[in-house]
Amino acid sequence: MALSRLFAMIVVALSLAAAPGPAAAEGTPIPPPSPGAGTPGLAELRRSLSDQDQAVAAAESEMITAADQASHALEAYSLAVQAQQRAAAEQAHRRHEVDLAEAELARQRSRLGAWARRAYSSGNGLAADPTLSALLGDSAADLAREQHLLGLLGRQSDRTVTGVSHAAALRRRAAQAADEAAAATQRAVLAAHRAKQARDDAVAAQRATLDRLRARLSDTRTAVEQAEEQARLLAQARAIAAAEGSGGTRRDNRVTGAVGSCAGGDMQLFANGEIPLEALCPLWGAPGHHLRADAAYAFDQLAAEFARHLGRPLCVTDSYRSYAEQVRLKQVKPGLAATPGTSNHGWGTAVDLCGGIQDFDSAEHRWMQANAPAFGWFHPSWARREGSLPEPWHWEFAG
C-alpha cells in the first residue's frame, strides 16, 4: 500500500474523532496551547476511563442506598396517613356522640323546665300531666300526697339530667382526646411528608449525578476507542513507511554544528518525529520549545542578537514537531502539510516564528533576512514571497 493512500485512510478514520484545532500547513505557526487544551493521550484516557468506571459504580451503589431510604420514608408516610385517617374517623365519631349527648341533655332540661312550670302555675297543670295523673290516680285532690309525689318526680328528673350531663361531659373529654390525637397524627403526617420529600430530592439528585457520570463515561469510552484506532493507524503507517523506505523516515540527522551547554542525544537513534525531548535542547526565550542541539545553540545566539537590536527575544510558535502532531496537521490540511515523517520540524531543525516575523513586510522579517544566515538559519525558497508555498514564519537550520 502506498504511504499516501495510508495517510488518506488515516484522515478518514480520524474524522470520527473530535474536531482538531486551527488548520496549519508544514510551516504554519501553531499557537501555544492554552492551559488544559489538547487531546489527552491514550494512557491518560484509559486511566480516566477506569476512574470513571469506578465513579459510576460508586454512584450506582449510592443510588441504591438512596432509593432504599426513600422506600422506607415512603412506607413511613403511608403509615402516618393511615393513622391520620383512623384518627379523623375516631374524631368524627366522638364529635357525633357529643352532639347526641348535648341534644339529649337539652331535651331533658327542656322537659323538666316545662313540667315545673305547669306544676307550680296551677292545679290544672298537674292534672293535665299524664305522668302525674297515672301516679296520683283518683287521689289527686290529696295535696300532701301530691306534694310528696312532686318531690319524688323532681328528684328523679334531677338524677336523669345529672346522668345525662355526666355522659355528655365524658363524651366531650373523649372528643377532646380524639381532637388531640388527630392533631398529633397530622403533625406526624407533615413530618413524614417532609422526610419523604427530602429522600425523593436525594434520589433525584443522585440520579442526576449518575446520569452525568454515565454520559461522561460514554464520551470517554468513545474517546478511548478513537484514540486506540488512531494509535493503530499511526503504528501501521510507521511500519509501512519503514518497510517501504519512503518518506524519509530515516536520514543522517547527526549533530554537525557547535553546541553549547546542552549536547543533546544521539539523533541517529530516532526517526523523524520520534525524538524524545531529553535528546533535544531547550530554546532561550521560548519556554517549552526544543531543537536539535546544534540548531538550538545557533538559535540561542540568533535570538540573543535579535534581542540586542529589537529589545525582546525571538517569538516562537512551533519548533520540534512529533510524528503524531504531523499526522494531525496532515489530517487538517492534507494538501498543504508535509507528509508525516518528512517535516524538518520532526528532525528538530525548523521553527515557526511570530512577533512580526510572520509578516513579509515587517521590520522584524527584514532583520531576519539580513542576519539569520550568519547564524546558520535561512528562509527556504519555497517559503519566500515568490515561493510555491509562501510562509514568512518558517525558518530552517542549515546544519
C-alpha positions as CSV (number, residue, x, y, z in Angstrom):
1,M,0.0,0.0,0.0
2,A,1.4,3.4,-0.9
3,L,2.1,5.7,2.0
4,S,0.0,8.5,0.6
5,R,-3.0,6.1,0.4
6,L,-2.4,5.0,4.0
7,F,-2.5,8.6,5.2
8,A,-5.7,9.2,3.3
9,M,-7.1,6.3,5.2
10,I,-5.9,7.8,8.4
11,V,-7.7,11.1,7.5
12,V,-11.0,9.3,7.0
13,A,-10.6,7.3,10.2
14,L,-9.6,10.2,12.4
15,S,-12.5,12.3,11.1
16,L,-14.7,10.3,13.5
17,A,-12.8,11.9,16.4
18,A,-13.2,15.3,17.9
19,A,-12.5,18.2,15.5
20,P,-8.9,19.3,15.7
21,G,-7.6,22.9,16.2
22,P,-6.9,25.6,13.6
23,A,-5.6,24.5,10.2
24,A,-1.9,24.6,9.7
25,A,0.4,23.7,6.9
26,E,4.0,22.5,7.1
27,G,5.3,25.7,8.5
28,T,2.1,27.4,9.7
29,P,2.6,28.8,13.2
30,I,0.9,26.7,15.8
31,P,-0.1,28.9,18.7
32,P,0.9,27.6,22.2
33,P,-1.9,25.5,23.7
34,S,-3.9,27.1,26.4
35,P,-3.9,25.5,29.9
36,G,-5.8,22.3,29.8
37,A,-6.0,22.3,26.0
38,G,-5.0,19.4,23.8
39,T,-6.1,15.8,23.4
40,P,-5.2,13.5,26.2
41,G,-3.0,10.6,25.4
42,L,-4.3,7.0,25.2
43,A,-2.8,6.0,28.5
44,E,-4.4,9.0,30.2
45,L,-7.7,8.3,28.6
46,R,-7.6,4.7,29.8
47,R,-6.8,5.8,33.3
48,S,-9.7,8.3,33.1
49,L,-12.0,5.5,31.8
50,S,-11.0,3.3,34.8
51,D,-11.6,6.1,37.3
52,Q,-15.0,7.0,35.7
53,D,-16.0,3.3,35.7
54,Q,-15.3,3.2,39.5
55,A,-17.2,6.5,39.9
56,V,-20.2,5.2,38.1
57,A,-20.2,2.0,40.2
58,A,-20.0,4.1,43.4
59,A,-22.8,6.3,42.2
60,E,-24.9,3.3,41.4
61,S,-24.3,1.9,44.9
62,E,-25.3,5.3,46.4
63,M,-28.3,5.4,44.2
64,I,-29.5,2.0,45.6
65,T,-28.9,3.2,49.1
66,A,-30.8,6.5,48.4
67,A,-33.7,4.6,46.8
68,D,-33.9,2.2,49.8
69,Q,-34.0,5.1,52.2
70,A,-36.7,6.7,50.0
71,S,-38.7,3.5,50.2
72,H,-38.6,3.5,54.0
73,A,-39.6,7.1,54.0
74,L,-42.5,6.4,51.7
75,E,-43.6,3.5,53.9
76,A,-43.5,5.7,57.0
77,Y,-45.5,8.4,55.2
78,S,-48.1,5.8,54.2
79,L,-48.5,4.5,57.7
80,A,-48.8,8.1,59.0
81,V,-51.5,8.8,56.5
82,Q,-53.4,5.7,57.5
83,A,-53.1,6.6,61.2
84,Q,-54.4,10.1,60.4
85,Q,-57.4,8.6,58.6
86,R,-58.2,6.4,61.6
87,A,-57.8,9.4,63.9
88,A,-60.0,11.5,61.8
89,A,-62.7,8.8,61.7
90,E,-62.5,8.5,65.6
91,Q,-62.6,12.3,65.9
92,A,-65.8,12.4,63.8
93,H,-67.4,9.6,65.8
94,R,-66.6,11.3,69.1
95,R,-68.0,14.6,67.9
96,H,-71.2,12.9,66.7
97,E,-71.6,11.3,70.2
98,V,-71.1,14.6,71.9
99,D,-73.7,16.2,69.6
100,L,-76.2,13.4,70.5
101,A,-75.4,13.8,74.3
102,E,-75.8,17.5,74.1
103,A,-79.1,17.2,72.3
104,E,-80.4,14.6,74.9
105,L,-79.3,16.9,77.8
106,A,-81.0,19.9,76.2
107,R,-84.2,17.8,75.7
108,Q,-84.2,16.5,79.4
109,R,-83.7,20.0,80.7
110,S,-86.4,21.4,78.5
111,R,-88.8,18.7,79.6
112,L,-88.0,19.3,83.3
113,G,-88.5,23.0,82.9
114,A,-91.8,22.7,81.1
115,W,-93.1,20.2,83.8
116,A,-92.0,22.5,86.6
117,R,-93.8,25.5,85.1
118,R,-97.0,23.6,84.8
119,A,-96.7,22.1,88.3
120,Y,-96.4,25.4,90.1
121,S,-98.5,27.6,87.9
122,S,-101.9,25.8,88.5
123,G,-103.5,22.6,89.7
124,N,-104.9,22.1,86.3
125,G,-101.4,21.8,85.1
126,L,-100.8,18.8,87.4
127,A,-103.9,17.1,86.4
128,A,-103.2,17.6,82.8
129,D,-99.8,15.9,83.0
130,P,-100.4,12.2,82.0
131,T,-97.4,11.1,84.1
132,L,-98.7,12.7,87.2
133,S,-102.3,11.6,86.6
134,A,-101.0,8.0,86.4
135,L,-99.1,8.4,89.6
136,L,-101.9,10.2,91.6
137,G,-104.8,8.2,90.3
138,D,-108.2,9.1,92.0
139,S,-106.4,10.8,95.0
140,A,-105.3,13.9,93.0
141,A,-107.2,16.0,95.5
142,D,-104.9,15.0,98.3
143,L,-102.5,17.9,98.5
144,A,-100.0,16.4,100.8
145,R,-99.7,13.3,98.7
146,E,-99.4,15.5,95.6
147,Q,-96.5,17.4,97.1
148,H,-94.7,14.2,98.1
149,L,-95.0,12.8,94.7
150,L,-93.9,16.1,93.2
151,G,-90.8,15.9,95.3
152,L,-90.1,12.3,94.1
153,L,-90.5,13.2,90.5
154,G,-88.3,16.3,90.9
155,R,-85.5,14.3,92.4
156,Q,-85.9,11.6,89.7
157,S,-85.7,14.3,87.0
158,D,-82.7,15.9,88.7
159,R,-80.9,12.5,88.6
160,T,-81.8,12.0,85.0
161,V,-80.5,15.4,84.0
162,T,-77.3,14.9,86.1
163,G,-76.7,11.5,84.5
164,V,-77.1,12.9,81.0
165,S,-74.8,15.8,81.9
166,H,-72.1,13.4,83.2
167,A,-72.4,11.3,80.0
168,A,-72.2,14.5,77.9
169,A,-69.0,15.5,79.8
170,L,-67.4,12.2,79.3
171,R,-68.2,12.4,75.6
172,R,-66.7,15.9,75.4
173,R,-63.5,14.7,77.1
174,A,-63.4,11.7,74.6
175,A,-63.9,14.1,71.7
176,Q,-61.1,16.4,73.0
177,A,-58.8,13.4,73.2
178,A,-59.8,12.5,69.7
179,D,-59.0,16.0,68.5
180,E,-55.6,15.9,70.2
181,A,-54.9,12.5,68.6
182,A,-56.0,13.9,65.2
183,A,-53.7,16.9,65.6
184,A,-50.8,14.6,66.6
185,T,-51.3,12.4,63.6
186,Q,-51.5,15.5,61.4
187,R,-48.1,16.6,62.7
188,A,-46.8,13.1,62.1
189,V,-48.1,13.1,58.5
190,L,-46.4,16.5,57.9
191,A,-43.1,15.2,59.4
192,A,-43.3,12.0,57.3
193,H,-44.1,14.1,54.2
194,R,-41.1,16.3,54.8
195,A,-38.9,13.2,55.3
196,K,-40.3,11.6,52.2
197,Q,-39.7,14.8,50.1
198,A,-36.1,15.0,51.4
199,R,-35.5,11.4,50.4
200,D,-37.2,12.0,47.0
201,D,-34.9,15.0,46.4
202,A,-31.9,13.0,47.4
203,V,-32.8,10.3,44.9
204,A,-33.4,12.8,42.2
205,A,-30.0,14.5,42.8
206,Q,-28.3,11.1,42.9
207,R,-30.0,10.1,39.7
208,A,-28.9,13.3,38.0
209,T,-25.3,12.7,39.2
210,L,-25.4,9.1,37.9
211,D,-26.8,10.2,34.6
212,R,-24.0,12.8,34.3
213,L,-21.3,10.3,35.2
214,R,-22.7,7.7,32.8
215,A,-22.7,10.3,30.0
216,R,-19.2,11.3,30.7
217,L,-18.2,7.6,30.9
218,S,-19.8,7.1,27.5
219,D,-17.9,10.0,26.0
220,T,-14.6,8.8,27.5
221,R,-15.2,5.3,26.2
222,T,-15.7,6.7,22.7
223,A,-12.6,8.8,23.0
224,V,-10.6,5.7,24.1
225,E,-11.9,3.8,21.1
226,Q,-11.0,6.6,18.8
227,A,-7.5,7.0,20.4
228,E,-6.9,3.3,20.1
229,E,-7.9,3.4,16.4
230,Q,-5.6,6.4,15.9
231,A,-2.7,4.7,17.6
232,R,-3.3,1.6,15.5
233,L,-3.3,3.6,12.3
234,L,-0.2,5.5,13.4
235,A,1.6,2.3,14.1
236,Q,0.5,0.9,10.8
237,A,1.7,4.0,8.9
238,R,5.1,3.9,10.6
239,A,5.5,0.2,9.9
240,I,4.7,0.6,6.2
241,A,6.9,3.7,5.9
242,A,9.8,1.8,7.4
243,A,9.2,-1.2,5.2
244,E,9.0,0.8,2.0
245,G,11.9,3.1,3.0
246,S,9.8,6.0,1.7
247,G,9.0,9.4,3.2
248,G,12.5,10.0,4.6
249,T,11.6,8.5,8.0
250,R,15.3,7.8,8.5
251,R,18.2,10.0,7.5
252,D,21.6,11.1,8.7
253,N,20.4,13.5,11.4
254,R,23.7,13.7,13.3
255,V,24.6,16.9,15.1
256,T,27.1,18.7,12.8
257,G,27.5,22.1,14.3
258,A,28.7,23.6,17.5
259,V,26.7,23.0,20.7
260,G,26.6,24.9,24.0
261,S,26.0,23.6,27.5
262,C,23.3,21.2,26.1
263,A,24.8,18.5,24.0
264,G,21.5,16.6,23.4
265,G,21.4,13.0,22.4
266,D,22.4,10.8,19.5
267,M,20.0,11.7,16.7
268,Q,20.9,8.6,14.8
269,L,18.8,6.5,17.2
270,F,15.5,8.1,16.3
271,A,13.2,8.5,13.3
272,N,11.5,11.7,12.2
273,G,9.1,12.9,14.9
274,E,10.2,10.1,17.3
275,I,12.9,12.1,19.1
276,P,12.4,12.3,22.9
277,L,12.6,15.7,24.4
278,E,15.5,14.7,26.6
279,A,17.6,14.2,23.4
280,L,16.8,17.7,22.3
281,C,17.7,21.1,23.8
282,P,15.5,23.9,25.0
283,L,15.5,27.3,23.4
284,W,16.4,30.6,25.0
285,G,13.5,32.9,25.5
286,A,11.0,30.3,24.2
287,P,9.8,28.1,27.1
288,G,8.5,24.7,26.0
289,H,10.3,24.6,22.7
290,H,13.1,22.3,21.7
291,L,15.5,21.7,18.8
292,R,18.5,19.5,17.9
293,A,21.5,20.5,20.0
294,D,23.4,22.4,17.3
295,A,20.2,24.0,15.9
296,A,19.2,25.1,19.4
297,Y,22.7,26.6,20.1
298,A,22.6,28.6,16.8
299,F,19.1,29.7,17.5
300,D,20.0,31.0,21.0
301,Q,22.8,33.1,19.5
302,L,20.4,34.4,16.8
303,A,17.8,35.1,19.5
304,A,20.3,37.0,21.7
305,E,21.3,39.2,18.7
306,F,17.7,39.8,17.9
307,A,17.0,40.8,21.5
308,R,20.0,43.3,21.5
309,H,18.7,45.0,18.4
310,L,14.9,44.8,19.0
311,G,14.7,44.6,22.8
312,R,12.9,41.2,23.0
313,P,13.6,37.5,22.4
314,L,12.5,35.8,19.2
315,C,8.8,34.8,19.3
316,V,8.3,31.0,18.6
317,T,5.1,29.3,17.9
318,D,6.4,25.9,16.8
319,S,9.8,24.0,16.9
320,Y,10.2,20.3,17.2
321,R,7.0,18.5,16.0
322,S,6.2,15.0,16.9
323,Y,5.1,12.4,14.4
324,A,1.6,12.3,15.9
325,E,1.3,16.1,15.5
326,Q,2.5,15.8,11.9
327,V,-0.3,13.3,11.3
328,R,-2.8,15.7,12.9
329,L,-1.6,18.5,10.6
330,K,-1.9,16.2,7.6
331,Q,-5.4,15.4,8.6
332,V,-6.3,19.2,8.9
333,K,-4.5,20.3,5.7
334,P,-3.9,17.1,3.6
335,G,-3.0,19.2,0.5
336,L,-0.6,21.6,2.3
337,A,1.1,19.9,5.2
338,A,4.2,17.8,4.6
339,T,3.9,14.1,4.6
340,P,4.3,12.8,8.1
341,G,7.8,11.7,8.7
342,T,9.3,14.2,6.3
343,S,8.9,17.5,8.1
344,N,12.1,19.3,9.2
345,H,10.2,20.1,12.4
346,G,10.3,16.4,13.0
347,W,14.1,16.5,12.8
348,G,14.3,19.4,15.3
349,T,15.9,21.7,12.7
350,A,13.0,24.1,11.9
351,V,11.0,26.8,13.7
352,D,7.9,28.9,13.1
353,L,8.3,32.4,14.3
354,C,5.9,35.2,15.3
355,G,6.3,38.7,16.8
356,G,6.2,40.4,13.4
357,I,8.4,37.9,11.5
358,Q,5.3,36.2,10.1
359,D,4.7,39.4,8.0
360,F,6.9,39.7,4.9
361,D,6.9,43.5,5.1
362,S,7.7,43.9,8.7
363,A,11.0,45.3,10.1
364,E,11.4,42.0,12.1
365,H,11.2,39.9,8.9
366,R,13.7,42.1,7.1
367,W,16.1,41.9,10.1
368,M,15.8,38.0,9.9
369,Q,16.5,38.1,6.2
370,A,19.6,40.2,6.8
371,N,21.0,38.4,9.9
372,A,19.7,34.9,10.2
373,P,22.2,33.3,7.7
374,A,25.1,34.5,9.8
375,F,23.9,32.1,12.5
376,G,23.2,29.1,10.2
377,W,19.4,29.9,9.8
378,F,17.8,30.5,6.4
379,H,14.3,31.1,4.9
380,P,13.8,28.3,2.3
381,S,13.0,29.3,-1.2
382,W,9.6,27.6,-1.2
383,A,8.5,29.6,1.8
384,R,9.5,33.0,0.4
385,R,7.1,35.6,-1.0
386,E,7.7,34.3,-4.5
387,G,7.9,30.6,-3.4
388,S,5.5,27.7,-4.0
389,L,4.0,28.0,-0.5
390,P,4.8,31.4,1.0
391,E,5.3,31.1,4.7
392,P,7.2,34.1,6.1
393,W,7.2,32.5,9.6
394,H,9.0,29.2,8.6
395,W,12.9,29.1,9.1
396,E,15.3,26.2,9.0
397,F,18.7,25.4,10.3
398,A,21.3,24.6,7.7
399,G,23.4,22.3,9.9
